[in-house]
Every structure is written in C-alpha cells, then in structure tokens.
Amino acid sequence: MGCGATFPVVDGILRLTSRSEGPAGYDAHYFSTLPQVEDAHFWFLARREVILDGIRRAVPDLARRPLFDVGCGAGGLLAFLASRGVPLAGACDAHAEGLAVARRRLEVPLVLVDEGRLPPLASGQAMVSLFDVLEHLDDDRGALAWIRSRLEPGGILVLTVPAHPKLFDEADRLAFHRRRYRRGELERKLRAAGFEVRRLTHFMAPLFPLMLVVRPLMALLAPGDGRDNRDRELRVQPLANGVMRAVLRLERAWLRAFSLPFGTSLLAVAARPMDAPG
C-alpha cells in the first residue's frame, strides 16, 4: 500500500481509519448472506464471468499484472478471479463486516479505509479495479484521475458501473448510488482522466426490460420498504435463477466477440498510456 505509518492489524486486516462507527454507504444487513448469494444468484455469477472474459480479452499480459481492488466488499468476485488465474495484489474496503468475510476467502493483504477517502495506494500499480464502486463517489472524475496517477505507464483500470440513468430507482437509493452512467458519459470521463479505453460494453441486457417495466410493477403489486424489495430480488428461486443463467450464458458468448448497445451494467477496461507523464 505504501502508507509508511504504523496502524493496527486486527484479524488480518490493516485498519487505516479513525472512525468508531461503520459508514452508511452500504447496508451491513447483507454481509452475512452475501457468500451464499454470490455463489448462487444469476446476477453475481454472470457478472463475474463477464468481468473475467473482459479482462482476459483486453489484457494479454494478465499473468504479470497483480490486481488491487478498491471496494472489494465480501470478496466473492476477487476469490473467483483468483481461482481463474488472475493474480491479486490486495484489496481495500470501507466496511469491516465485509472485510471480515473477505478474510476467510482471500489470502492477500486487506485494508480497512475511510469511506469517501482515497486509500493510500502506492504509485506504480500494474492493475486496479473498481467493481460497482464509482457510482458511490461524489467526485468520480477526481477518483479516475487519482487512479491513473497510481498506475504504472501501461497500467490497467478495470471497472463496472450501473448503466442508464432512466433506470435509477429506489434500489439505487438503497445502495447509496449517486448516479447511473450512459456509455458515452463513462467513455468521456475515462478519456478526460487520461485513459485509453480498450474495452467498453454494456452487459446484463436481458435485465433491461425487467428493470424498466417489471420492477416498478412488482413494487406496486407487492409493496414493501426498500429493503424488502431488495431482499426479494436477492432471493435465489431455482426456476427463475436457472432461466436467467441460461439466457445470460448466451449474452456472455456474444460478448466474447462483440459489444452490446444496451444493458443494466457497463464494463470498462482502460489503460494509462505508456508515454504519459505522471
């Protein structure tokens, strides 16, 4: 990490924070169930496969690029990537509950940091990731510029974000999202931060009509508070889950060769130019 100061290590987690209470950027209610959900729910399974394919396609020297993840949550995605040969350098998060779960799944340095502050990451990183993190930040442009400054020349940024502002709803508010992104908007912000965009595509296209029409309808027919609706969406129902897994496997096959013009999420792989000054 390159922080240069002495901080406590508790249960294998370096704690670079002075706060006494957990942050409000994520509902800790979900951390206890995330390991089961991440390994069974179609959304998490399809997302991690699309991310892996995207990294493999855009980063030919992947084996020589250890990944540092900013905002690792409970560590399920990173554990999957590591099991598929992606080298890991470490990870950080603002939630002690999530890192405690991640500690049982990952054998890399884990760091607890303050929410809303950039972690003291040393420069010269080979690859950094932000998986559904950028939408939580007030200053997304500043965060992208900072990550570029932490990367070595030719270093890689991998990120995912929720797509289409028109889909912003109660679920986004519950997740403390500041925004959803248009494809062109994300591309402009990456280029303005000094990145070369290697891969940029929507994914989760089959969910687009469901989120646009079915989710509001279900909220009307089966009203509840935001957490009730979120719990219902995360519940693994075998038949529906199997159907969506099959459909999203077809999408994955398409994405291995082409991009998609719409979807509920965006995947980007970008690089700091080799000849770019610090």
N, C-alpha and C positions, 0 to 999 in steps of 0.2 A: 504493500500500500504506500509506503514511503512517507509515513506520518511523522517519524522521528521523535515522538514523545512517548511517555510511559502511560499506559492505560490498562485498566483491569481486564483480565481474560476470565470469563465466567462460563463454565460448562463448554469450553472450547470455542467460545465466541468473544472476539475482541470488541470491547464496548467503547466506542468513540462518541459518547453522548453524556450530557449532564442532566438530562430531563429525568424526572421521577415518575412520570405517568406516560402511558402509551399514547401515541399520536392518534389523531382522528381520521387519518387518510385511508383506513381500511377497517372493516368490521371484524374484530378478532373472533367473533362468533363462528367464523368459517374455518379457522385454522385447524380445529380438532378433526374436522371431517374431510379436509382437502386431500390428504393422501389417498383415501378411498375414491373420492370423486375424480381426482386427476388420473387415476389408473383405470377408470371405467367409463366416464362420461364422454360421449362422442365429441363434444366441443374441444375438450382438452386433448384427446387422442389425435384428432385431426389437426389441431393447431401445432402440436409438437412435431408431427410428421411433415407438415408443410414447411415449418421453420428449418428442420434438418435438411430437407431437399433444397431449400433456397440457399442455405449456407454452402452445401456441397457443390451446388451449381456455380455459385459466384466466387467461391474462394478455393482456387485449385491447390494452394499450399496449406490447406486446413490443418494438417498434422503438425505444422510448425507455428501455429497461431493459438496459443492458450487464451481462452476466453475469460474475461472478467465481467460478471453480470451485475448490473446496478438495478436493485429491486427484485431480488430472487424469490421473495415470498417463502413458500414452504419447500421450495427446492425440487419439486417434481419434474419440471421441464429440464432443469440442469442435470438431474440424475439420468433422465432419458438420453439427453445429448451425450453425456459422458459414456453411457453404455453403448452408444453407436460410434464411438471413436473420436468425439470432439474433445480436445484437451481443455482442461479447466485450470484457470489461474486462481480463482477465488470469486467471492460474491459478497454483496452487502445488502442490507435492508433496514428499514426504519421500525420494524416490528419484531420485538424479542420473541413473541409467541411463534411467529413464522420461522424465525431462525432456529428456534429450539427443535422444530420439526425437521427443518433442513439439515441440522447437525446429524440427525440419525440416518440421513440419506446420502450425504456428501462428505468426502474426505479431502476437502480443500479449505483454505482459510475463509472464515465467515466473520463479517464485521457488522456490528450494530451502529447505525449512524442516525443523526437527527433528521427527521422528515423536513423536506423543503430546503435542505442544505446539500451542497455537492460534497461527496465523500473525498477525503484527501488522497486521491489516487495519483500515484507517481506518473510522470510522463514516460513515453516510450512503450505504451501498451500495444500489443500486437492485434488484439481484438476486444471490443467492448460491446455489450448488448444492453438493450432497454426493451424488455418484453412487456408491453402494455404498461408502461411507466410514463412516457412522455405526456400523455393526456392528463396526468395528475399534476403537472408542474405549471405554475403560473407563467414562468418565463421559459417557454420551450425553445425559443430561439437562442437564448443565452446558454441553455443546457447543451444544445447541439454544438455551439461554438466551443464550449468548455471541453466536451468530449473530443472534438477534433484536436484540441491543444494537448490532450493526454495521449493521443495515438502517435505511434512512430510514423514516419513517412511510409505510405503504403498500407498503414494500419486500417483495420476494418471496423465499421459500426454495423451491427445488426439490430433491427428494431421492428416491433409490431405496435400498431395503434388501432383503436376502433375507427371505423370509416362511416362517412356520410352524416353530416350534421342533422339532416332531417330525421335520423333515427334516434337522436338524443331524447331520452325519456327518463322516467323515474328510476330505472335500473342504473343509468349513468349517474344520476344524482346520488343514489345509494352507494355507488362505488367511488364517489368523490371525484368524478371526472370533470375537468374544466371544459373539455371540448371533444368533438369527433372531427376527423380530418377528411378533407377531399384529397384525392390523389395528387392533383396539381399543386395544391397548397403544401402538402408534405414535400413534394419534389422541390418546390421553390425554397422552402425553409432549409432543406439539406444543402442545396447549391449555395444559398446565401451564407451558410455556415462554412463553406469551403470544401464541401464533399463532392466527389464524383459518384454518381448514382450508378451502381452496377445492376441492381435488380429492384424493381418496384412493381408490385401487383396487388390487386385485391385478392382475397380468398374468403371462404365461407359464403359463397354466392347463394347456395340453396336456402340459407337462413334469411336472406334479404326480404323476400315476401312475407316470411313468418314474422319477422320483427316489425315490418311495416304495417301489416294488417292483423295477423293472428294475435300478437302480444297485446295490443290495445283491446282487442275483442275479449280475450281471456281475462284481462284485468277488469273489464266491465261485467262479464258473466260470473266471475269468481273473485269478487273484490276482497282485498286484504291490504295490510300495510306493505310497504316496500320489501321488508324482509320476508314476509310470507310469499310474495311473488317470486323473489329471488330463490328461496328455498325450493319452491315448486319447480323452477327451471333447472336447478342443480340435481334434482332427484333423478336417479337412473331408473328409467322404466324400460325393461328389456326389449319389448317390441319396437317402440319408437326409437330407442337408442340403436338397435340393430339396423333399422331402416336408414337412419341418418348416417351411421357408419358406412353403410354400403354406398350411399349417394356421395358422401364426401371422399370416398376412395376414388370414385370416378373423377371428381374435381382434382384430386391430387395427381392422378395420371395426366390430366390436361395440363396442370401447372408445371409438370416436369419439362414441358416443351414450349408452352405459351403462357401469356399473362391473361388475366381476367379483367374486363372493364367495370365490373361491379362486384360487391360483396360486403359483408359486415365488418371486415377487418382489412388492414393493409400490412404487407410485409415489405421492408426495405433493407437492402444490403448496399452500403456505401463505403467509399474508401477515401482516406486522406491522400491527396496526390503525392507522388514520390518526390517531386521537386518543390513542394510547398514549404515556405518558411514557417517557423514556429509561431 
